[in-house]
Amino acid sequence: MHIPAVGAGETEEAETMTGDPRPARSRARLLEAATALLRAGGPAAVTIDAVTRQANVARATLYRHFPSGNDLVAAAFTSLIPPPPMPPERGTLRERLQAIVVEWADSIAEAPTTLTAMAWLSLGPDITGVPLADGTPVSSLRERIVEQYAAPFETVFDSADAAEQLQPVDRPIALALLVGPLAFGRISTLPDFDYRAAAVAAVDGFLNAYAKPGQRSE
């Protein structure tokens, strides 16, 4: 009797369905190795050979979890991105925005993981195409970054104070005004760039740009 061969992917799927912990363990080792390489040497250090060697996992196993090297780098970046800074529940509109942007300033100055991920995505092979929400690690990384930047500001923009004091806010433009100066400070490599001063100025500039008539500060 002929018994059909079982492919590698089918084998791992069967292992997962039967509760075999090996697929989860191998994926965790691969992601741990990729993350360590990313921290030490940036995206260029996360190669298939380097990851499989450090994780002591076969290439075929890696490809069952991550279809490409880009997917592996994206998954490593996603695991490193910290939770977004959320605004305090109380305070004026200016104080709540400042709390977010100052915390972003400290994060970007000390450990700009999110900016590095954005730079890597912007140089990717699909830069000329329209990003798709296709469930791949690269797509998930894009979605995580958008959420990372937008979530804390959405909380403030949707508040009663914002409705009372601000004109309708173009959210992408708002992010550019509030976070853009901090990104400039990082990519400029200026040694004496004052991130906190830039954060305060960015908030004041944004509020003046979007304040309703009679709300603008002199």
N, C-alpha and C positions, 0 to 999 in steps of 0.2 A: 504494500500500500504506500502511495506517495504522500509524504507529509510536507506541506508547503513551508518554505523557509520563513522565519519571522525576522522582519527588519529591525534595525537598532531602535528606531523611533517607536515601533510597535512594542518592542521589549520593554522600553522605559515606561510607556503608557500602561502596560500590563502591570509592571512593578508598582507604579503609583496607585493603580486601582486596587491592588491587593494589599496596600499599606506598607509596601517595602520602603524603608527610609533612605535607601541609597541614593535615589535621584535627588532628594532634597539636600542630602549631605554633600554630594558632589557639586551641586549648584552653589551651595554656601561656600565651599572651599574655593571655587572659581571666582566668586564675587569678592571674597576676602582677599585673594591674591591680586585681583585686578584693582581693588581699592588701594591696597598697599603700594602697588606700582604707580598708580595715579598720583598718590600723595608724594611719592619720592621723586618721580621724574616727569609728571605731567602726562597728557594723553599719548604722546609719542612712545612712552615707555610701556603702554598697555598693548603688547603684541600677543598674538596667539601663542607663539613659542614661549615667551616669557611667562605668560599666565599658566599654561599647562605644566611648565617645568616647576614653577613655584607651588602650584596647587597639587602637583603629582597626580594629574588627571589626564586621561588620553584625549587627543584632539577630537576624536569622534564623539566623546562624551560632551566636550565643550560645545560642539556644533549642535548637539541635541537641545542644549539650553539657550545658546546664543547663535543665531544663524550667521552672524558676521562679526568682524572685529569692531565695527561701529556700534553694534548692539551691546557688545561687552563694555565698551568705554561709556556708553550712555547709562547702562545699568550701574556702573561704578560711580559715575557722577551723581546719579539719583540717590544713591545710598549715602553720599557725603553731604548733600544739601541740607542745611539745618532748617528747623521750623521757622516760619516767618515771625518777625517781631510784631506782636499785637499791641494796639493802643491801650492806654489805661481807660478804665470805664468812666472815670470822671475827669473833668478839666474843660477848659475852653477849646474851641475848635483849633486854635493855633497851638495850644499846649499838646493836644492829642496828636496832631500832625507832627509836631517837633519830636515827640517821643518816638514815633515810628522812624522818622528820617535820621535822627541822631543815632538810633540803634543800628540802622542800616549803615550809617557812616562808620561806626566802630567795626562792624562786620566786614565791610569792604576794605577798610584800612588794614585789618589784621589777617583775615582769612577769606579772600575773595573767591570762594569756590563757585558761587553762582555766576559771577562775571566770567570766570574761566570757562564754565560750561557754555555760557552764551557765546563766547568767542569761538569755542570749538564747533558749536552748532552752525554758526554763521559761515564757517569755512568748510562745511560739510559738502558731500557730493551732490546733495539735492537742494543746494542753495537757490537755484533758479526755479525750482518747482514750488507748487503750493503745498505747504505742510499738511499731511493727512493724519487724522486721528485713527490710525490703523492698528493700535494696540502694541506696536513694536516698542522696544526700550527707547529708541530715539524719539518716537512720538510721545511716549510717557514722560521723557525728560523735558521736552518742550512744554507739555501741559503742567508739569511740576513747577517749572520756572515761572510760567504765567501766573499760576496760583500763588507762588511764593511772593511775587511782587504785588499782585493785585489784592489779595485777601485782606491785609491790614488796612489798606486805603479804602476798600469797599465798605468796611465797617464804619469808617468816619464819614465817607461821602453819602452813605445812606441814613445818616443820623438826622435828628430834628434840627440841630444847630446848623448843619450844612445846608439843609433845605431853606432855612431862614436867612442865612448870610451869603450863600453862594449862588451864582448863576448856574445853569446846567453845565455839568463838568464833562468834558471830553476825556474819558478815562485814559486812553493811551497818551494823549498830550499831557495829562496831569502826571503820569508816571515819568515821562520824559523831563518835565520841569522839576519834579521832586527828587528823582534818583539820578537823572542824567549828570548833574554836576559832580556827584560822587564818583560815578564811573569815569568821568574825565580826569578826576584827581588820580585815580588808580592808573589809567593808561598813560597819563602824562609823565609818570615816574618822578614828579617834582618832589624833592626830598622834604621841603618845608610846607607842603600843602596842608592846610588846616581843614580837615574833614568836618569837624563840628561847626566851625564858622560857616562853611559851605552849606551844611545842612540847615542851619538857621536862616541863612540868606535865601535858600531855595524855598523854604516854607513861606517866608514873607513875600517873595516874588510871586509864588503861586497864588497866595491869598489876594494880593493886589490885582492879579490878572483876572481872577474869577469872582471877586467880591461884587455883590449887588451895589447899585448906586447908593451912595450914602454910607457904605460899609468900608470903603477903602481907607487905609491909614494914610495920613499925610506924611 
